[in-house]
Amino acid sequence: MDTETNTLLVEWDQPHGLPPFAHIRPEHFQPAFERAMRLHRQELQAIAQDSAPPGFDNTVAAFDRSGLLLGRIESLFYNLAASATSPELQAVQRALAAPLAAHNSAVYQDAALFARIDAVHQRRDALGLDDEQRRLVERTRLAFVRAGAQLAPPQRARYAAVMQRLAELTTSFAQNVLHDEASYLLPLPDEAAMAGLPDFLRAAARQAAAERGQSGAAITLSRSLIVPFLTFSERRDLREQAWRAWVSRGEPRADMAGRPDNCTIAREILALRREQAQLLGYDTYADYALADTMAGTRQRVWALLDEVWQRALPAVERERALLREAQAAAGVSGAIEGWDWRYWAEKVRVARFALDEAELKPYFALPSMVAAVFDCAERLFGLRFALRTDLAGYHEDVLAYEVSDSTGRVLGLFLHDNFSRPAKRSGAWMSSLRWQHRNGEVSTPVILNNNNFAKGAPGAPTLLSLDDVRTLFHEFGHGLHGLLSDVGYRRLSGTQVLRDFVELPSQLFEHWAQEPAVLKRHARHAVSGEPIPDELIRRIDAAAKFGQGYETVRYLASAIVDMAAHESTEPVEDIVAFESRVLAARGLPPGVGLNHRLPHFQHLFSGSSYAAGYYVYLWAEVLDADAYQAFVEAGDPFDADVAARLRQQVFARGDSREPGAAYRAFRGRDARIEPMLRDRGLIA
């Protein structure tokens, strides 16, 4: 396939360089990647062999400018693989995993290239660099070191082989989880099977069945279906079936027909990561991963996890006592199992707080909540979002918005993909097709938000739960981090920051989802159009801390297992048994469970970004709860001065400044833990 017939290798003439999705085929990717990698190697060879002495522009900035074609194709490929995959695309993904990892190792282990970058690093004090240029030099050199550039040749070769195998394994892990999620349906064939389900959930279940070519109604493993089903279904037997399917994703089953199970894959990933860390001189993978974070050490991570764990355990037992009261009132006895907790918690929420999810959801129609996030972005940062119906996404669900500031200057493009589909991985995430930068060209960002909301029936609105609303705001916070980036260099742009800082903008933006002023303006009944009553807002606020013990323990249990697995100096032969031992030793309360079990823990095993790093949500929550207090202290959730400082010091900075310094520039001091503990109801 030559350049003329391969859409990936020609210039894309759509606004913001948006790919011509309709013309892209899976078979385009392999030849396009091969050509792009070849061109990238030529660019790097020119930098390494430059006869001029190594300087900032001809070495470090040139490295940042290199590989634009490869980066463009990679961003598109991984976005499609996550959001609109197919068997053909998955086959390409498996075939390319090792070659792409090999290319990355070849780049970062290039001795001549590293020698020039290291020379610039050694002379950085004498080069008259500004703060951002200095940061780029330091971050670039560190990336080479952490990829094995300083190893002896035999160790470099072994390191590269480890990374290639890890790329293959993480690809298989993710595809296995998607297969399990896409292939599961719990049919609800009659009224008896739908006992207790509110109208909104019945409609979503019918739509889910229709999208999969089934009649009647069905529950899938999409969080927006499975969680409300576990909350409302009066059929305990069906709740148990759905729950067991949900928590056993990735584990070996009789119908696997020989494909590798994720328990085996995760075991090998952990062993290879341990070897990776040891090649670089670290005792454990956790030590290696945390060396380039705000936390810095395992000890600081464990100190945070331990403190909150000890506060959360009594909270969850107080909640259990309320659930037992609800059981007794209903004449039910017996242990509260994992498939029971949400059901009885909803009974308590209705009885004690007069808060019924079925009453709430009509006020949270998806279009209204999208308008709410856009409105908050405008009131805080002066942004406008204009729907571009002339720009097509990779799926009909995708909507494109051009983003401009208060002066009318166009900042970038925002793609919103909100619905669950069989060919889309679970969860919610932000990604990028193009980063903002000014190195060699002025590049405007193209940012995507993916959610997995259960689509309403044809002609009916899609209704969100409060948890869905928080997810919408959370991912949009990440999106703003990408859209508001204002840096010179691609490597430092947007969300490419230290992992335990990246969740600050997203989690901080969640606070506006529950602001009364935002709810009064945008939460309107999907049928009547009436604004949400003040009394209902009061009940939402009163109930906000109920269930936080349960949610905190579930989150912490996953973070604890992650850290334990990645700091182990011994092989983890059986990840299910290991998980059970760790949680038993910690005293995980019965019936509570954890957010993600190891066989389907995609944060850890579909890539390395959150490996030994699931703690980052709690670390960032300390920051976001403290940061929001700046608006509380100002007396206005949209205070202009605080918002301007937040934009300048956090959202626009990317990785151009050390994150602790960036936070202090915004807040005037380091973050304090007390606001987070209060928000979770763990202290008075």
C-alpha positions in Angstrom: 0.0 0.0 0.0 1.6 3.3 -1.1 1.3 6.8 0.2 -1.4 7.7 -2.3 -3.8 5.0 -1.2 -3.1 5.0 2.5 -5.2 7.6 4.3 -2.9 7.6 7.3 0.1 8.9 5.3 -1.4 11.9 3.6 -2.1 15.3 5.1 -5.5 15.6 6.7 -7.2 18.8 5.6 -10.1 18.8 8.2 -10.1 21.5 10.8 -7.6 20.9 13.7 -6.2 18.0 11.7 -9.1 15.8 12.6 -8.7 12.4 10.9 -11.0 11.5 8.1 -12.4 8.6 10.0 -14.7 7.3 7.3 -11.7 6.5 5.0 -9.5 4.7 7.6 -9.3 1.0 7.4 -7.5 -1.5 9.8 -5.2 -2.6 7.0 -3.9 1.0 6.7 -2.2 0.8 10.1 0.7 -1.7 9.7 2.3 -0.1 6.6 1.7 3.4 8.0 3.4 2.5 11.3 6.3 0.9 9.5 6.8 4.1 7.4 6.3 6.4 10.3 8.9 4.5 12.5 11.4 4.5 9.6 11.0 8.3 9.2 11.3 8.8 13.0 14.6 6.9 13.0 15.9 9.0 10.2 15.0 12.2 12.1 16.7 10.9 15.3 19.8 9.9 13.3 20.1 13.4 12.0 19.9 14.8 15.5 22.5 12.3 16.8 24.9 12.9 13.9 24.6 16.7 13.8 28.2 18.1 13.5 27.3 21.1 15.6 27.8 20.9 19.4 24.7 19.7 21.2 22.5 22.6 22.3 19.0 23.0 23.5 17.4 23.7 20.1 19.4 21.3 17.9 19.1 18.4 20.4 16.4 18.6 23.1 13.8 20.8 21.2 14.6 18.9 18.0 13.9 15.6 19.8 10.6 17.0 21.0 9.7 18.0 17.4 10.6 14.6 16.0 8.1 11.7 15.3 5.1 13.9 14.6 3.7 11.4 12.0 4.3 8.5 14.3 2.6 10.3 17.1 -0.4 11.2 15.0 -0.9 7.6 13.9 -0.4 6.2 17.3 -2.9 8.6 18.9 -5.5 7.7 16.3 -4.8 3.9 16.6 -5.0 3.7 20.3 -8.2 5.8 20.4 -9.9 3.5 17.9 -8.7 0.4 19.7 -10.3 1.7 22.9 -13.5 3.3 21.6 -14.4 1.6 18.3 -12.5 -1.6 17.9 -13.1 -4.7 15.7 -11.6 -8.1 15.3 -9.5 -6.8 12.5 -8.2 -3.8 14.5 -7.5 -6.1 17.5 -5.4 -8.4 15.3 -3.4 -5.4 14.1 -3.0 -4.3 17.7 -1.6 -7.7 18.7 0.7 -7.8 15.7 2.1 -4.3 16.4 2.5 -4.4 20.1 6.0 -5.8 20.1 7.3 -3.8 17.1 6.1 -0.5 18.6 7.7 -1.3 22.0 10.9 -2.3 20.2 10.9 1.1 18.4 10.4 2.9 21.6 13.3 1.1 23.2 15.5 1.8 20.2 14.7 5.5 20.5 15.4 5.8 24.3 18.4 3.5 24.2 20.2 5.2 21.3 23.6 5.8 22.8 24.6 8.7 20.4 21.3 10.5 20.9 21.5 10.1 24.7 25.1 11.4 24.7 23.9 14.6 23.2 20.9 15.0 25.5 23.1 14.2 28.5 25.6 16.8 27.3 22.9 19.5 27.2 21.7 18.4 30.7 25.2 18.7 32.1 25.5 22.3 30.7 21.9 23.4 31.5 23.0 26.0 34.0 25.2 27.7 31.4 22.8 27.7 28.5 20.5 30.6 29.5 17.4 28.4 29.5 14.1 29.6 30.8 12.2 27.5 33.4 10.2 25.6 30.8 13.2 24.8 28.6 15.1 23.6 31.7 12.2 21.4 32.7 12.1 19.9 29.2 15.8 19.1 29.4 15.4 17.4 32.8 12.3 15.5 31.9 13.7 14.3 28.5 17.0 13.0 30.1 15.1 11.3 32.8 12.9 9.5 30.3 16.0 8.1 28.6 17.5 7.0 31.9 14.3 5.3 33.0 14.2 3.4 29.7 17.6 1.9 30.2 19.9 4.4 28.3 22.7 4.0 30.9 22.7 0.2 31.0 25.5 -1.9 29.5 24.7 -3.3 26.1 23.6 -6.8 27.3 21.3 -5.3 29.9 19.9 -2.8 27.4 19.0 -5.6 25.1 17.3 -7.6 27.8 15.4 -4.5 28.9 14.1 -4.0 25.4 13.0 -7.6 25.2 11.2 -7.2 28.5 9.3 -4.2 27.2 8.3 -5.9 24.0 6.9 -8.9 25.9 5.1 -6.5 28.3 3.5 -4.7 25.3 2.1 -8.0 24.0 0.8 -9.1 27.4 -0.9 -5.8 28.3 -2.6 -5.8 24.9 -3.9 -9.4 25.4 -5.1 -8.5 29.0 -7.2 -5.5 27.7 -8.7 -7.5 24.9 -9.6 -10.4 27.2 -11.5 -8.0 29.5 -13.3 -6.4 26.6 -14.3 -9.9 25.4 -15.7 -10.8 28.7 -17.6 -7.6 29.0 -19.0 -7.6 25.5 -20.1 -11.3 25.5 -22.1 -11.2 28.8 -25.8 -10.6 28.8 -28.2 -11.4 31.7 -31.7 -11.7 30.0 -34.7 -10.2 31.8 -37.4 -12.1 29.9 -40.5 -11.2 32.0 -41.9 -9.0 34.7 -40.7 -11.3 37.4 -37.1 -10.9 36.3 -37.5 -7.1 36.4 -39.1 -6.9 39.8 -38.0 -3.7 41.6 -36.5 -2.1 38.6 -37.5 1.6 38.0 -38.7 2.8 34.6 -35.4 4.3 33.6 -33.5 1.1 34.2 -36.1 -1.0 32.4 -35.8 1.3 29.4 -32.0 1.2 29.4 -32.0 -2.6 29.7 -34.4 -2.9 26.7 -32.1 -0.6 24.7 -29.0 -2.6 25.7 -30.7 -5.8 24.5 -31.8 -4.1 21.2 -28.3 -2.9 20.5 -27.0 -6.5 20.8 -29.7 -7.9 18.5 -31.7 -9.4 21.4 -35.4 -9.1 22.2 -36.8 -8.0 25.5 -34.4 -6.6 28.1 -31.0 -7.5 29.4 -28.3 -6.4 31.8 -24.7 -6.0 30.5 -21.5 -5.4 32.5 -21.5 -1.7 31.7 -21.2 0.1 35.0 -24.2 2.3 34.2 -26.4 -0.9 34.0 -24.8 -3.3 36.5 -24.7 -0.9 39.4 -28.3 0.2 39.2 -29.4 -3.4 38.7 -27.6 -4.4 41.9 -29.2 -1.4 43.6 -32.8 -2.0 42.7 -33.4 -5.6 41.6 -35.6 -7.5 44.1 -34.4 -10.8 42.6 -31.5 -11.7 44.8 -30.7 -14.7 42.6 -30.3 -12.5 39.6 -28.3 -10.0 41.5 -25.9 -12.7 42.5 -25.6 -13.9 38.9 -24.8 -10.4 37.6 -22.4 -9.7 40.5 -20.5 -12.9 40.0 -20.1 -12.2 36.3 -19.0 -8.6 37.0 -16.3 -9.5 39.6 -15.0 -12.6 37.7 -14.1 -10.8 34.5 -10.7 -12.0 33.3 -10.7 -15.2 35.3 -10.4 -18.6 33.5 -13.7 -20.1 32.4 -14.8 -23.3 30.6 -15.8 -21.4 27.4 -12.4 -19.8 26.9 -11.4 -22.3 24.2 -7.7 -22.1 24.9 -7.2 -18.4 25.0 -4.8 -17.2 27.8 -6.6 -16.2 30.9 -5.7 -12.9 32.6 -4.5 -14.6 35.8 -1.7 -16.2 33.8 -1.0 -12.9 31.9 -0.9 -10.8 35.1 1.5 -13.2 36.8 3.9 -12.9 33.9 3.5 -9.1 33.8 4.3 -8.8 37.5 7.4 -11.0 37.0 8.7 -9.0 34.0 8.0 -5.7 35.8 10.1 -6.9 38.8 12.9 -7.8 36.3 12.5 -4.4 34.6 13.0 -2.6 37.9 15.9 -4.7 39.0 17.7 -4.0 35.7 17.5 -0.3 36.6 18.8 -0.9 40.1 15.5 -0.8 42.1 14.5 -3.4 44.6 10.9 -3.6 43.4 8.7 -2.3 40.6 6.9 0.0 43.1 10.2 1.7 43.9 10.9 2.2 40.2 7.4 3.5 39.5 7.2 5.9 42.5 10.6 7.4 41.9 9.0 9.7 39.3 6.0 10.8 41.3 5.0 13.4 43.8 4.9 10.7 46.5 8.4 9.6 45.7 8.5 6.5 47.9 6.5 3.5 49.0 6.6 4.8 52.6 4.7 8.0 51.8 2.1 6.1 49.8 1.6 3.5 52.6 1.3 6.3 55.2 -1.6 7.8 53.3 -3.3 4.5 52.6 -2.9 3.3 56.1 -4.3 6.5 57.7 -7.4 6.6 55.6 -7.9 2.8 55.9 -8.0 2.9 59.7 -10.6 5.7 59.5 -12.7 4.0 56.8 -13.1 0.6 58.6 -15.2 2.0 61.4 -17.2 4.1 58.9 -18.1 1.0 56.9 -19.2 -0.9 60.0 -21.5 2.0 61.0 -23.0 1.8 57.5 -23.4 -2.0 57.9 -25.4 -1.5 61.1 -27.8 0.7 59.2 -28.1 -1.9 56.4 -28.9 -4.6 59.1 -31.6 -2.3 60.5 -33.2 -2.1 57.0 -33.0 -5.9 56.7 -34.7 -6.4 60.0 -37.4 -3.9 59.1 -38.1 -5.9 56.0 -38.1 -9.2 57.9 -34.9 -10.4 56.2 -32.0 -12.1 57.9 -28.6 -13.5 56.9 -25.3 -12.1 55.9 -25.0 -9.1 53.6 -23.1 -10.4 50.6 -21.5 -8.4 47.8 -24.6 -8.6 45.7 -26.7 -7.3 48.6 -24.9 -4.2 49.8 -26.1 -1.7 47.2 -29.6 -3.0 47.4 -29.9 -2.5 51.2 -27.9 0.8 51.1 -30.6 2.2 48.7 -33.3 1.2 51.3 -31.4 3.1 53.9 -30.9 6.1 51.7 -34.6 6.3 51.0 -35.6 5.7 54.6 -33.1 8.0 56.4 -32.6 10.7 53.7 -35.8 10.4 51.6 -33.4 10.2 48.6 -34.5 7.8 45.9 -32.3 7.3 42.8 -35.4 6.8 40.7 -36.7 10.2 41.9 -33.3 11.8 41.2 -32.5 10.6 37.7 -35.1 12.5 35.7 -33.4 15.7 36.8 -30.1 14.5 35.3 -30.7 14.1 31.6 -27.4 13.8 29.7 -27.9 16.9 27.4 -28.6 19.1 30.4 -25.5 17.8 32.3 -23.3 18.4 29.2 -24.7 21.9 29.2 -23.7 22.2 32.8 -20.1 21.2 32.3 -19.8 23.6 29.4 -21.4 26.4 31.5 -19.1 25.8 34.4 -16.1 26.0 32.0 -17.4 29.3 30.6 -18.0 30.8 34.1 -14.6 29.7 35.4 -12.4 30.1 32.3 -14.4 32.0 29.7 -14.6 29.0 27.3 -17.3 28.5 24.6 -18.2 25.2 23.1 -19.7 25.4 19.6 -21.2 22.1 18.1 -19.6 21.3 14.7 -22.2 19.1 13.0 -20.0 19.2 9.8 -17.2 17.3 11.6 -17.7 13.5 11.8 -16.3 11.3 14.5 -15.3 7.7 14.4 -18.9 6.7 15.5 -22.3 8.3 15.2 -22.3 8.8 19.0 -19.4 11.2 18.9 -20.1 14.9 18.9 -17.4 17.5 18.0 -17.2 20.9 19.6 -14.9 23.8 18.6 -13.6 25.5 21.7 -12.8 29.2 21.9 -12.0 31.6 24.7 -13.8 34.8 25.7 -12.0 36.8 23.0 -13.2 34.4 20.3 -9.7 32.8 19.8 -10.1 29.2 18.9 -8.3 27.0 21.4 -9.0 23.5 20.0 -11.5 20.7 19.4 -13.4 18.6 21.9 -14.9 15.2 21.0 -17.5 13.8 23.3 -18.3 10.0 23.2 -20.7 9.2 26.0 -22.4 5.9 25.4 -21.6 2.3 26.1 -21.1 -0.1 23.1 -20.0 -3.7 22.7 -16.9 -2.6 20.8 -15.8 0.0 23.4 -13.8 -0.8 26.5 -15.4 -0.2 29.9 -14.8 2.8 32.2 -14.3 6.4 31.4 -11.2 8.2 30.2 -9.8 11.3 28.5 -7.4 11.0 25.6 -5.9 13.1 22.9 -5.5 13.0 19.1 -3.2 16.0 19.1 -1.4 17.9 21.9 -1.1 21.7 22.2 2.4 23.0 21.6 4.4 25.7 19.8 7.6 23.8 18.9 8.1 24.2 15.2 4.4 24.8 14.6 1.4 26.1 16.5 -0.6 23.0 17.4 -4.1 23.3 18.8 -5.3 20.3 20.9 -7.8 17.7 19.9 -9.2 16.2 23.1 -11.6 13.3 23.6 -13.8 12.3 26.6 -15.1 8.8 26.7 -17.9 7.7 29.0 -20.0 4.5 29.1 -23.5 5.7 30.0 -26.4 3.4 29.2 -28.2 4.9 26.3 -31.9 5.7 26.7 -34.5 4.2 24.4 -35.1 5.8 21.0 -36.8 9.1 21.5 -36.3 9.0 25.3 -33.6 10.9 27.2 -30.5 9.3 28.6 -30.8 9.8 32.4 -27.7 9.8 34.6 -27.2 8.8 38.2 -25.4 11.1 40.6 -22.3 8.9 40.1 -22.6 9.2 36.3 -22.8 13.0 36.7 -19.6 13.0 38.8 -18.0 10.8 36.1 -19.0 13.3 33.4 -17.5 16.2 35.3 -14.4 14.2 36.2 -13.5 13.4 32.6 -14.4 16.9 31.5 -11.9 18.1 34.1 -9.2 16.0 32.3 -10.5 17.4 29.0 -10.0 21.0 30.3 -6.5 20.1 31.4 -5.8 19.2 27.7 -7.7 22.1 26.1 -6.3 24.8 28.4 -2.7 23.7 28.0 -0.4 26.7 27.1 3.1 25.4 26.8 5.9 25.5 24.2 6.8 21.8 24.0 4.7 18.7 23.1 6.4 16.6 25.8 5.2 18.9 28.5 1.6 19.5 27.2 -1.7 18.9 28.8 -2.2 15.9 31.1 1.4 14.5 30.5 2.2 15.3 34.1 3.3 13.2 37.1 0.7 10.5 37.6 -0.3 11.6 41.1 -0.9 15.1 39.9 -2.9 14.2 36.8 -6.1 13.5 38.7 -6.1 16.9 40.4 -7.9 18.9 37.6 -10.4 16.1 37.0 -11.3 15.5 40.7 -11.4 19.2 41.4 -13.9 19.7 38.6 -16.2 17.1 40.3 -16.9 19.7 43.0 -19.0 21.8 40.7 -21.3 18.8 39.9 -22.8 19.2 43.4 -22.8 23.0 43.7 -26.4 24.1 44.4 -26.1 27.0 42.0 -25.1 24.6 39.2 -27.9 22.2 40.0 -30.6 24.9 40.1 -29.5 26.2 36.7 -29.2 22.9 34.9 -30.9 20.0 36.7 -34.3 20.1 35.2 -36.9 17.4 35.0 -36.7 15.5 31.7 -40.5 15.5 31.3 -41.8 18.6 33.0 -38.8 20.9 32.6 -39.1 22.0 36.2 -35.9 22.9 38.0 -34.7 20.5 40.7 -36.5 21.5 44.0 -34.4 23.1 46.8 -35.6 20.4 49.1 -34.2 17.7 46.9 -30.9 19.5 46.7 -30.9 19.6 50.5 -31.5 15.9 50.7 -28.7 15.2 48.2 -26.4 17.2 50.4 -27.6 15.5 53.6 -27.0 12.0 52.1 -23.6 12.9 50.5 -21.5 11.3 53.2 -23.6 8.1 53.5 -21.9 5.3 51.7 -18.5 6.9 51.8 -17.2 4.2 54.2 -18.2 1.6 51.7 -16.7 3.5 48.7 -13.5 4.4 50.5 -12.8 0.8 51.6 -13.5 -0.6 48.1 -11.1 2.0 46.6 -8.4 1.5 49.2 -8.6 -2.3 48.9 -7.7 -2.1 45.2 -4.9 0.4 45.9 -3.5 -1.8 48.7 -3.5 -4.9 46.5 -1.9 -2.9 43.7 0.9 -1.7 46.0 1.4 -5.2 47.6 1.7 -6.9 44.2 4.1 -4.4 42.8 6.3 -4.2 45.8 6.6 -8.0 46.2 10.2 -9.3 45.8 8.9 -12.8 45.4 7.0 -14.2 42.4 3.2 -13.8 42.6 2.3 -17.3 41.3 -1.5 -17.1 41.9 -2.9 -13.6 41.7 -6.4 -14.6 43.0 -4.9 -16.3 46.1 -2.5 -13.4 46.6 -5.3 -10.9 46.5 -7.3 -12.9 49.0 -4.3 -13.2 51.4 -3.5 -9.4 51.2 -7.1 -8.4 51.9 -7.6 -11.0 54.7 -4.5 -9.7 56.4 -5.8 -6.2 56.1 -9.2 -7.2 57.5 -11.4 -6.3 54.5 -14.9 -6.3 55.9 -17.2 -9.1 54.5 -19.6 -8.2 51.7 -17.8 -4.9 50.8 -15.4 -6.1 48.1 -13.1 -3.9 46.1 -13.3 -1.7 43.0 -11.2 -3.8 40.7 -10.0 -7.3 41.2 -6.6 -8.2 39.7 -7.9 -10.4 36.8 -9.6 -7.4 35.3 -7.7 -4.5 36.8 -7.0 -2.6 33.6 -5.4 0.3 35.4 -2.6 -2.0 36.3 -2.4 -4.6 33.5 -3.7 -3.0 30.3 -0.7 -0.6 30.4 1.7 0.6 33.0 0.4 4.1 33.7 -1.3 3.2 37.0 0.9 0.2 38.0 1.9 0.8 41.6 -0.1 4.0 41.1 -3.8 3.3 41.8 -3.2 5.3 45.0 -3.0 8.5 42.9 -6.8 9.1 43.1 -6.5 9.5 46.9 -3.3 11.5 46.7 -4.9 13.9 44.2 -8.1 14.0 46.4 -6.0 15.5 49.1 -5.0 18.2 46.6 -8.5 18.7 45.1 -10.4 19.0 48.4 -7.8 21.5 49.6 -7.9 23.4 46.3 -11.7 23.7 46.3 -11.4 25.3 49.7 -9.8 28.3 47.9 -13.2 28.9 46.3 -15.1 28.3 49.5 -12.8 30.8 51.3 -13.5 33.3 48.5 -17.2 32.9 49.1 -18.0 32.1 45.4 -17.6 28.8 43.5 -16.9 30.9 40.4 -14.6 33.6 42.0 -12.8 35.2 39.1 -9.4 35.7 40.8 -9.2 32.1 42.2 -10.3 30.7 38.8 -7.7 32.8 36.9 -5.0 31.6 39.3 -6.2 28.0 38.9 -6.1 28.2 35.1 -2.6 29.8 35.0 -0.9 27.7 37.6 -2.6 24.3 37.2 -4.6 23.8 34.0 -2.4 25.7 31.6 1.0 24.5 33.0 1.1 21.0 31.8 4.4 19.5 33.0 6.3 22.7 32.5 6.7 23.1 36.2 7.3 20.7 39.1 3.8 19.9 40.3 4.4 20.7 44.0 5.6 24.2 43.0 2.6 24.6 40.7 0.2 23.7 43.5 1.9 26.1 45.9 1.7 28.9 43.3 -2.0 28.4 43.1 -2.8 27.8 46.8 0.0 29.7 48.5 1.0 26.6 50.5 1.1 22.8 50.4 -2.2 20.9 50.6 -3.7 19.8 53.9 -5.4 16.4 54.3 -8.3 17.5 56.6 -10.6 18.8 53.8 -10.4 15.4 52.1 -11.2 13.5 55.3 -14.1 15.8 56.0 -15.5 15.4 52.5 -15.5 11.6 53.0 -17.1 11.9 56.4 -14.1 10.3 58.1 -13.6 13.2 60.5 -16.1 15.6 62.0 
